[in-house]
Amino acid sequence: MITDEDYSNLMATRAHVASDPNWGTLIAEKEFIKGMSLLNPQSYGSRIEKRIMHDVQGYKIKASENKGDIGLNGKNVEVKVSLLNSVNDSLNMVQVRLFHDVDYYLCVAYDMRDISTYKKYVFLLTHDQMAHECKRAHAAHGTKSVNELNENVELRLQVNCNEGDSVFERWQDAYGINLNEINQFV
């Protein structure tokens, strides 16, 4: 049970985090991600992307350029993040736009299912590797009949991040990296 006091404190923390777009930029990653988990995906996605951009020493690409989120070593990188928790065990990559000029896809799942053993899974895929993986993806929007006429369909791809899951283990082996080493690959 959540006491009234616990709920009030949580809502006050949420309001504080939500009202300050720079909240958490100077704190440990785990504490930052705990704060981000209080926000909706649209809000936390851009904030986590901003932190990743800072951590890898990249630069922001304008959305209007249709070539990813972050520039890094002259390459275009699209960032996809998910928070894993008791009700979501998947890295959800929504609005994968294979028709954009993206060189790499950086996909990060922050595992908060047991906060005492917090960890993250980081995957780096080339455009061609993502195109191959998206053979099992679905349209993020619209009906099948409408999308058959559309060359530029935004895709949705999911990877269940559970030990023993064959796709997850394959992704770890094929695409898993340490975020601190991304500059060696891009």
N, C-alpha and C positions, 0 to 999 in steps of 0.2 A: 504494500500500500504506500502511496505517496502522501505524506502529510501536507496540510495546507501551507505550512511554512516552507517545506522543501519545494513545493510547486511554485510558490511566490519567489523564492530565491532563484530557481531555474529560469523563470520567466524574466526576472530582472537581469540575469546574466545574458539571456538571449537578446533582450532589448539592447543591452550595452554592446554586445558583439555586432548586432545588426546595424546599429547606428554609427559605428566607426569603421569606415572602409579599410582603414589601416590596422585594425585590431589584430594583434598577434604576430605582427611581422618580425618582432624581435624576441619571441619566446621559442622554447623548444618545440620541435615539430609535433610531438605527441600532444602537447597542450594546445597547440594551434588547431590540430585536427579535431580534438574534443570540442573546441569552440565552434568549429565549422559544422560539426554534426548537429548543432542547434538550429542551423539555417536550412532553407530549402535548396535543392540541387542547383537551381539557376543562380542563387546567391553564392553558395560555397564553391561552385565550379570555377567561376572567374577569379575568386580570391585565391584558391589553391593554385590555379594556373599562374597567377601573378607571383606567388611564392616560388613555384618551380622555376619560373623564368629568372628570378633573382638568383636562386641557388645554382643554376647552370650557366649563369652569366649570359643569358640570351637577351633578345630585344623583342618588343611587341610588334606584331604584324597587324596592320589595319584589316578589319573584317572585310572591308570593301575590296581588298586585293584578291580575295578568294584563293589564298595559298597558305592556310594554316594559321596558327596562333602565335608561334614563337619563331624568330629567326635565330639560327645558331650555326656559326661557322659557314655562313653563306648558304645554308640549307633551310628549307621551310618545314617546320615541325607542327603537326596538329596534336593537341593535348586532350586526352580523355581521362577523367578521374571518376572513381566511385568510392563510396564509403561502405565497407562491409560491416554489417551489424547483425543483431539477432533476427531481423526480418529480411535481410538482403545478403545473400552469399555470393553475389555475382558482380563481376566487372561488367558494367553496362556501357557500351559504346554506342551512343545515339547520334544520329546525324553524321554518319561517316559519309563523306562526299568524295568518292573516288574520282569524280570529274574535276576536282580542284587541283591546283599545282602544288601538291604536297609531296615532299621527299620522304618524310618519316612520320610515323604515328607513335607518340609516346603515351602509353597507357599505364595508369597507376591505380592500384587498388589499395586503400588504407584499411587494414584489418583491425577492427575494433570489437570483434565478437567476444574476445576476452581481453579487456583493456589492460590487464596486468601483463599480457604477453603481446602487446601492440607490435605490429610489424607492417611492412608495406611490400607489395609485389609490383615490380617495375618491369615493363615490357617495351621493347623498341622494335618496331617493324618498319621495313621499307614499304614504299607504296605498293610494289609488286607483291610483297608478302601479305599485306593487308587485303589487296584485291583477291588473292588466293583464299584467305580466311573468310572473306565475305561471300564466298560461294554458298555458305550455310547461313548467311544473314537474311533478314527480312526487311521490307520497306518500313521506314520509321513513320511514314505518314501516307495517307491515301489508301485506296482500294487496289487490289491486284489488277483489275481491268483498266483503271485509270493509269496506273504506273506502267503498264505494258506499252503505252503510247509515249512515255516520258523517258528520254535518254539520261536525264539527270535526277535519278532517284536517290534520296538520302536513305542510308541503310542503318539498321540497328543490329548490332552483334553483341552476344552475351557469352561470357566465360564464367562458369561456376568455379569459384576459388576454394575448392575443397580437396584436401589431400586424398589421393586415390582416384580423382576424376581424371580420365585419360586426356581430355582436351587441356585441362589446367596443367597437368604434368608435362604435356608436350609443349605448351606455351612457355613454361618455366625453362625447359631444356633448350628450346629453339630461340626464344626472344628475351629471356630474363637477363636483366643487367642490374648493376648497382648504379643508382642515379648519379652518384659522384663521378662515375667513369664515362658518362654519356659523351663527353668530348672526344673520347678515343674512338667512338663509333660513328659520330656524325661529322 
